[in-house]
Amino acid sequence: MKISPYFMFNGNAKEAIALYKEAFGTDLAMVQKYKDMPPLPNMEIPEERLDWVLHASLSIKGNIIMMADAYPPLNTNKDELSNTAIFFDNEAELKKAFTTLSKDGESIVEPQKTFYSSCCAEVRDKFGIKWFLMIDE
């Protein structure tokens, strides 16, 4: 069994994808936009939202993160959004991800040694997603 987080955004999924690609040094695996969707009865997408992300996925070290722009837009509180743990092979990768994700976000726990990891950190990105970053040991 594999578990993949699915993040929902309010029209800024493309921006989130760019941030996550930079933070984790990965490429976009797949993206579909609302304009690519076949017409559905009882669901009319406004013109200004046709370029929104219907579904996208990123592969990060063999793990898949999926995301989309919710339609209709969600009314969410930052504390209600998903949290995700990412395990790194080395401290340099972890610190790069932490620095990138904390831009315009919130540093919760700076990268540091703990009793359970040689380096771990916690950050909430500018989209409200909380990331727990640690060295896999």
Steps between C-alpha positions, in 0.01 A plus 500: 500500500620849418366816659506830313387834637255695285518877548214726399560865408284800420627597155873501578594134443731595209697726735514223762625251239784737406600541866496126568697423183770742617498386862524129427697508173240306306301526179128516453376151424159599367261797483147534370306826494128561526494594131621144420200344674211373287176696553302378798129556559432733794860625514577818311854630552535879468736617223749650749543160668551280194881524543480385861657162587246218494759239603878493526762272649864537596736211564731565794753220550248242383211646700208673332344826615175587325334841488221699340315828508168429668186597315307656643780663706542373855452713807784355707695602803881453477493273805250268328718427197705183469836437661762293323822336614788486253810292576836609357828318447716791609495832684577713193184382322294556814631852554440593135139384525456681833638827365287485185179406681545763771515787246181695566403217735558430868799332660359285781815306597838593350712207373660337804626175649254308717499173689325332206682657204832663414300785346132588490291812448142614468366772272165627376524618138324807364207283395437381856642149454703387800811293415691283746851450355747249641802285420402137448721295731 
